[in-house]
Structure formats: C-alpha cells, structure tokens
Amino acid sequence: MKKLIVTTILLATGFNTSASTTNTTRVKQESKAKIYTESQLKFQPKVTLESGVSDNPLQLPEKDLDSSFLTVQPSLEMNFEILKNKLLLYSELKGELKKHNDDIVDEIKEKISGELSLGLTHFVTPDHELGFSSVYKIEDSGAFNFTAQGLSEQARDVKYNQIFVEPYYSFNQDDFYFEVSGNYSEKTHDSFVQDDVLSAGGSFAEFKDDYRQVGARFKLNYHLSNVTDIYIEPSYTKRDYKERSARHTEGTTNQGVNPVLSELYRGMTLGFKSEDKLKTVLKLTYAQEKDLIFKANNANLFGLQAELGLPVFGVFELLGKYSWSQREFDNFVTNPQQNPTSRDFRKDLDSSFQISAKKEIGLFNLELKYNEIDKDSNYKPFGSEIGSVYSENIFSLNISATL
C-alpha cells in the first residue's frame, strides 16, 4: 500500500529530481602526499560503520517515506618514503556500500562505490615542493526511472566513473604558503533529463552527460600565528560535454531543449581557519558560471561555510557545521515549459546544518550526528510548484576503527 501511495504522489507531482548545479558536480580533490612518515613504509587500514535514519531519503515534496540505513566504508592508506625527506608516495583505496531497510528506498538509493587515490611529492628543497594527486572513482547506484507513461515502479541502474589528476607546485615560508595547480577530469555518467520531452511520441530522453574538464587553482595562505590562517583561493574551470548535458532549458530560442554543451566557472574563495582550543573555519565564495553556447545557464553563485568545534569538559568534542548557497540565473526563467518568455528568473537556495559529538576511545572514534538539508527553488518543471523543493533530517551514529 505504501508503494502505491508513493508512486501516486510522484506521478502527480511530475518529476521530483533536483536540478543539477555546477558547484555540486565540480570535483575538487586535495588529497596530496604532504605527509612526513617516521618509517620508510607505513600502512593504515581503517573501517567505518554508519547507521542511521532519514525522514525523507527520496527527497519527496511530502515526507511519506522514512528509512533506516547502514553504510560500510573500508579503506587502506599507504605512505612510502622512497627517498628520505625527498620523495614520498601516497595511496589510498576506499570502498563504500550503503543499503536502506525499506525496499523502495533501497532500490533507488542503494550505492556501491570504490575509489583509488595516488599522490607523489618531491621536496626539491625544504621550501619548494612539486607533486601530483590523482583519483579514480567508480559507482553503481539506483535512481528514479521515467518512461513515456510516467514514473516506473522499477528503479533504473546508474553507472558512474570519473578520473581526476592535479599536478601542483608549492612554496612554503614561515609566514605564508603559496600553491598553484592545474587539473584534468573526465567523467562518464548515465543521466536522465527531466525537461527533455521529445516531440516524437512524447517519450523521455535518457543519455550520458559525459564531459572533459580542465582547470587551474591558486592559493595564498597567510599564517597569522601557529594555529591561525587566512587564505584567498581563485579558481578557473572549463568543461566540455562529449554528448548532451543533463540540464536543459529554454535558452535563447524558447524551445525548451537547449543543452549545456560548454561551460566556464570562475570563482573566488576567502577563508579563515583557527585550530586553537576553539576550532573555527569560515569560507566565503563567489563564482560566475557561464553557459558558453546557449547562455541559458549563466548564473552567479554566492556561498558560505562555517564550522565551530569545541571540547566539552575534556570528555568529547562538539562540532557544528553550516553551509548556505544561492544561485541566481540571468536567463533561465522559472517556468520554461509553459511560459518561456517570462522575466521571472530562476533562483536556487540550498542550506545544510550539522551538529555532532565526537569521542576517541583507543583505536575507535565515535560520532553521533544530526544533519538537516533544505533546498528551495522557484524553478517549476512542467509548471508544477514542486521542483527542487524538499527538506531532509538524518540521525546517525558513526563508528570508525584505525588498525
């Protein structure tokens, strides 16, 4: 009965898939090999178990389903000092399996993934460092399955794999740190396009939004003290899709079928970090996103991230995190299917709040966590009031052991 109710809700509300956004799909890996090892070769196996419950795991407009879940994450980290204080090799192999107890949720949200990270660092002098980091990730999960008749009760299988490579150079001084890096990324990903209704038969299109991406990043970090830093980090990324993108809009032709074929991202982040008795992190981000061909997805992004951690009576650590972002579009109207000439432009608001309590006991780390996710957008796919609008609350217990 529950399955019928959920299917009816989803069919009635149209397509409840949240719109893709540039900042959530951009890769930013910083797992560099800046690790001095006491021994020549060091292995560090680790396993993490997370169990919890979500009140809205399918991100429905109405919270009709909740589900408990279990996540298992094994990993193995290796540091190899090839030349003492000169050349370091870093690698990490990680896996993840996530399952839900509810059959409907598990069919759509079950995930299995693997990730391999490799890094090499050469300390040219104590001040100058050259190296690279790379990540290869594969993932197999489920997702909603749409047909010409509407939403299918059977989920579809989604394959994902991505490679990311970043060479870098850094210069270290007592009062500042400078780093410049370039990056290359390539991704293949099965994707469904919620706005693409083909005229022939009214069927729904499904394809890969594969892309290639190149970028550059700079970072200038000033050490205000031994525990306090401020930094500025500009970044540049250009992405070209090998096929069609998952985001379709009315663009400048008012036809509702223009893909994002090439896009440019230029961003600036200002950061503050202090790791004294009170741990504090603050990041402010501004970015311009340019749709280089159709112009429909031109947007300005504003973001804020904040973290605050403090010890409680020396027994455990209390940590709070908050993030907020707003994306304002220049040409993408709120209802491209029914009113493509409207001057009411799309605006997306995303926020999340997390509070956790951490405790280290021997080889074990315990974390009790609450996470709240909220998304709000005036975008109306197919004229529905319901688009990327939902909230989700997650309670979980995380247990990790480093062997």
DRENZAKE-237817 format. One record per residue: x, y, z of N, C-alpha, C in turn. Coordinates in steps of 0.05 Angstrom, whole numbers, plus 5000, padded with zeros to 4 digits. Atoms other than C-alpha are relative to their C-alpha. Layout:
<atoms>
XYZXYZXYZ...
</atoms>
This chain:
<atoms>
501749765000500050005000501750255000498249774999505750475017501250064973498749975026508950344950498050144980502049885017502450534914499750295006500349724992501851174954502350174990497649855009508951394939500050034970500149985029508251234865498050204991502149815007501751624862501050295005499049734993505052224896502050104979497949925019510952224848498850054973501249965026506652154787498450265000501649764999502152714810501650255000498349764998507853194823501950034977498249985022511553064759502749885006497350114998519052984761501450135024499049904976521853064830503149965002497150014999529153054811501150285002499049734996533053654836501850074977498449915022536454074784502949985005497150024998543753964771501250285004498749744995548354524796503049964996497150025007555454674776501649945025498350034977558254714846499849725012500250264988555654034867501349784982498850205018558653684806502950054996497249955004565354014805501749845019498250164984571053584830502250185012497849864987575953864880501349815019498650194983580853364908502550145010497649894988586353584956501549805016498650214986589052914979502949974991497350005009596253094967501849845020498350174984602152704995501850165018498449834983604553235043500149875028500050154975605852715098502949905004497450104992612552605132499649755017500350254986613051885154502449945018497950084982617051625213501649764990498750235012618550975177499950024970499949985029620050835105497449924987502550105011613550465092498049975022502050004980607150545130497249944988502750075008600350215121498050075023502049934980594050445156497249914991502750095007587650025148498050135019502149874985581150325171497349904991502750075007573850125173498050185014502049824988567850575185497249884996502850085001560750365201498250235008501949784994555050865199497149894998502850085000547850715218498350235009501749774993542151205220497349984987502749995012535251415197499650274987500849765014532751925147497050024998502949975002525752215147499050054972500849945028525852375072502249934981497750075016531251975036499650034970500549965029527852024967499550294993500349715005527252774975497450074987502749955010519852774963499050275010501249754991515753414968498549975026501350064975511853075024501549765012498450214987515352625075498449755005501750244997511551985063501749755005498250234995517551515069502350085018497449974985522951455121501349735000498550255002528250925124502550025016497450034987534050695166502049914979497950075020540650565131502549905015497550094989547350235142502150044978497849955018553950445109502549885011497450124993560450055109502150124982497949865016566850415087502849895009497250094994573450015088501950174984498049865014579850365068502849915009497250064994587350245065501750224989498349785007592350815065502949915002497150075000599750745048501750254995498049795003605551235055502749864996497450125006612251045024502150214996497949805003618451475035502149884982498150115019622351304972502850105004497549884993627951794987499550175025500549874975628552045058499950304998500549715000625752745065500150124972499949905028625752804988497649914983501950115019620752354953498049825015502150154985614152094982497849914981502250115016608951644951497649945019502450034984601851644978497849854983502250135014596051184960497849935021502250074983589151034989497949864983502250155013583950514968497650005019502449984984576850624993497749864986502550115011570250274984497650085017502449934985563150415005497649854991502550135006556650025009497950125018502149884985550250365030497349874993502550135004543650005039497950115020502349914984536750205065498249765007501850224992531749765102497450004985502549995015525750005061500649924971499650115027525149634994500050214979500249795020523050244954502450185001497749824996528450684983502649874991497550145006533850164976500349964970499850045029532250034902501050264987499249755013533250774887502550125012497849874987538550974938502349825007497850184994542850354946502550094984497649915013550150514929502349825007497450144995556650134920502050154983498049845013562950514902502849925009497250044994570450464900501750244991498349765006575950994899502949945005497150034998583450974887501350274997498549755001587851574904503049944999497150035002595151634885501250285000498749744999599852204901503049975002497150004999607252354892501050285006498949744992611152914926503050005000497149975000618253144913500750265014499149764986621253624964502750094988497649915014626153994919501950135020498649904977628454394979497950005023502049984978625154485048497850204994502049805007621355075017498549954975501250055027619754824947499149714998501250275002615154244933498649974973501350075025612953914868498549735004501450254997607853364862497549984983502650025013601353104836498249815017501950184988595052774862498049914979501950115019590152334825497949835014502250154988583452004840498549864977501850145019579551474802497749885017502450094984572451324826498049864981502250145013567050834804497749975019502450024983559950794830497849874984502450135011553750374817497850055020502249944982547250614846497349994984502750005013539750674831499050284998501249735003535351254811497149954990502750025011528151404791500149944971500150095028526151104725497550124987502249875014521751534679499649884973500850105026518051274618498050194988502049835013513251574568497349985014502550034985507651314613500250135027499749894974510451654674502249865016498050124983514451404733499749705002500150304997516150664733500549935029499550094973515950274798502749875003497350124999522649954779502150224996497949805002528750384791501949924977498150055021534050454737502849995012497350024991541350284746501750234989498349775009546250874743502949935005497250054999553550774727501550275000498549754998558751294744503049935003497250024995566251344737501450264992498749745004571051924740503049985007497249984995578452064737500850295004499249734995581752684765503050005006497149984997589152894760500750295005499249724994592353514791503050025007497249934994599753694786500150275015499949754985601954254833502950075008497549894989607654684858499350175024500549844977608054994927502650125011497749864989612755484962499250065029500649984971612955475039502050195014498449834983615456025085498750015028501050004973614556155159497350155002502349834997609256695149497949974977502050035021605856475084500649744984499950245016604555895037498650064973501149955026603355924962499949744984500350245016600755384916498650074973501349985026598955354842499749724988500650275010595854744808498350024975501850045023592554514744498649745004501550254996587453964738498749924974501450125022584353504687498149795011501950204990578053094698498349904976501750125021573952624655497949835014502250144987567152334674498149874980502350135014562051844646497949955020502250014980555251844679497449974985502750025011548451574658498250205014501649784988543452134668497350024986502649955011536152284659499550304998500649725004533752954632497150055005502849974992527453174667498550194981501449805016525953754619499849924970499850075028527153384553497849814992502250165010520553144524500150014970499850005029521552934453497350024986502549965014516353134403498949744988500850265013516252434371499149815022501250194982511552034414500050095029500049904973512652454476501749835019498350174982517951974503502150175014498049864985523152174553502849924993497350075009530452214535501849935024498050084981535951874574502649964986497550015014543251934556502350055020497749954984550252024583500850304999499049725001552552724604503049995005497150024998559852544595501450264995498649755006564853114598503049965005497249964995572153314598500350275012499849754985574453864645503050065004497349914994580854274652499750255018500249784982582254784706502650085013497649904986587255174748499150115027500649904973587455374821502550125013497949874986591655844862499250035029500749964972592155904937502350155014498149844985595656424980499150005029500850054973595556255054502050165018498449864981598056735108499749885028500050114973599956455176500050235020500249784980597456965227501449915026498750114977600056505282500449704995499650295003601855775294497449854996502650145002594455605296497950144983502049845014591056135254501050074972499349945028591056225178497750144986501949895018587456655127501049944971499150065027587556495052498050114980501649925023585056714984500549794979499750225019583756194930498350054975501449985025581756374859500249744984500050255015579855804812498650054973501049985028578255714738499549724990500650265011574855124704498450034974501650015024572454984634499349714995501050275003568154384620498649984973501350055026566154104551498749725001501450265000560853564546500449854974499650175024562052994498497449944987502650035012554652894489498350235010501749794990548753284517500050005030500049974971548353544587497349925012502450074986543253354639498250255005501649764994540854074645499050124974501149885024536154314591498250235008501749764994532854994589499050114973501149875024529255454541502150164986497849855012535655834528499150264987500649765014535356394479498149954977501850065022530956024429497249935009502650064988525055894476498849744990501050265010524555174453500249785022499950194978526054824519501749764996498350245005531254354491502950064997497249935003537854724493501749875022498250124980543354314528502250195007497549874993549454574564502249854988497950145014554954384517502850085009497549914990560554804545499650225021500449804979561155204609502650085013497649884988566155644645499450085028500449944972566955714720502450175009498049844989570856284752499250075029500849974972570856304828502250125017498149894980574056644888499049925028500650084973574256374959501850145020498549884978576456745021499549825025500350194978577856315082501550095025498849964974579556355155500049745016499950264986581855765198501750045025498649994975583855725271499649735014500150264986585555085308501150025028499349964972586555345378498149825016501950164984582355065436497350014987502549985015576455315396500649994971499650035028576555055325498050164984501749825016573855565275500849994971499550005029573155525199497850184988501949835014569856055155500950034971499449975029569456065078497850164987501849845016566256575033500749964970499550065028565456414958498250164982501549885022563356794897500949884974499350135025563156484828498250104977501649955025560856654757500049754983500350245017558256074716498950094973500749915027557856184641499349764982500950195021553955764591501150114974498549875022558655894532498649994973501350035026553855684476497250125001502849925000546555774495499350235019500349784982547356274552497849965021502350034982541255994589500949955029499250074973545155744649502150195012498349804987549156374662499050065028500949974973548956464737502250115017498149914979552256794797499549845025500250174976553656374858501350145024499049904974554456614930499949785020500050224981556556134984501350075026498949964973558156105058500249735013499650244984561055545100501350085027499049934973562355575175500149745017499750224981564955075226500950105027499249934973565655125301500249755017499650244983568654595346501250085026498949954974570054595420499949755017500050234981571954085473498050055023501949984978566753955527501049855024498950124975569853835595502249804995497950185006575453475561499149714995501150275003570752875550499549944971500650045028568452965478500250274985499949765016568753465420497250054988502549925012562453835399500650174975499449875025562554055326497450084986502349905016557554485287500950094973499449915027557454605212497550114987502249875015553155055169501050084973499449915027553155175094497550124987502249865013548855625051501150094972499349905027548955784976497650104986502249885016544756194929501050034971499349975029544956134853497850164986501849835014541756684813500649994970499750045029540656564738499450264985500449765016541057114685497849964979501950045022536656794631498149775004501750234996533556154658497550085016502549914987526256314673498949775017500950194981522355964727498149784989501950195012517355614681500549984970499349995029520755474614498049844983501850165016515554954592497550164992502549885005509255374599500250304995499849715003511856094600503050074995497249965005518756124566500850294997499349725003518456874556499750165025500349864975517357044629502750135008497649864991522257534661500649945029499650094972521857184729502249794999497850185003528756864732500349815023499750214980530556234769502050085022498249964977533756254838499949755017499850244983536155644878501450075026498949964973537455654953500549725012499350254987541055074987501350075027498849974974542855015060500149745015499850244984545054485109501250085027499049964972546354455184500749735012499150254988550153925221501250055027498849994973551853815294500749725008499150274993555853235320501650015026498350034976559252985383501949774994497950195006565852615375501549915025498550114977569552165423502049794990497950205007576151785414500549825024499650204980576851135453502049804989498050195010583350765439500250024969499950015029583250545366497450094987502749955010575850745359499450305002501149735000572651415341497049974997503050015000565251505357499050284993501249745007560952055326497049974998502949985000553652195340499350254985500349785019550952645285497150054993502649925011544753035264500550194977499549845024544353335194497350084989502549895012538853775164500750124973499649905027538553915089497550134990502349855011533954435057500750104972499749895027533154614983497550144993502449845008528555144955500750134974499649885026527855384884497350094989502549915013522655784845499849874972500250145026524055344784497649805001502550165001517654994762500149814976500050195023518954384717497249924993502750075011512754254674497850165015502149834988509154824710499349935028500650084973509054464777501350185020498949844979510054844841502349855013498050174987514354264863502349944981497650065016521354234834502249925019497850064982527754254875499450115027500949914974524054374940499649765018500450224980524853894998501850055024498349994976527753805067500449725010499350274991531153205099501550035026498750014974533253045170501249725004498650254998538452505184501349985028498750074975540552205251501849764995498350225005546551745250502149975022497850074982551951405292502249894983497750085016558851335261502149885019497950144985564050835288502249934981497750075017570950805257502249895017497850124986576950395276502550014982497549995014584150515254501849785011498650234991588149875258503050034999
</atoms>
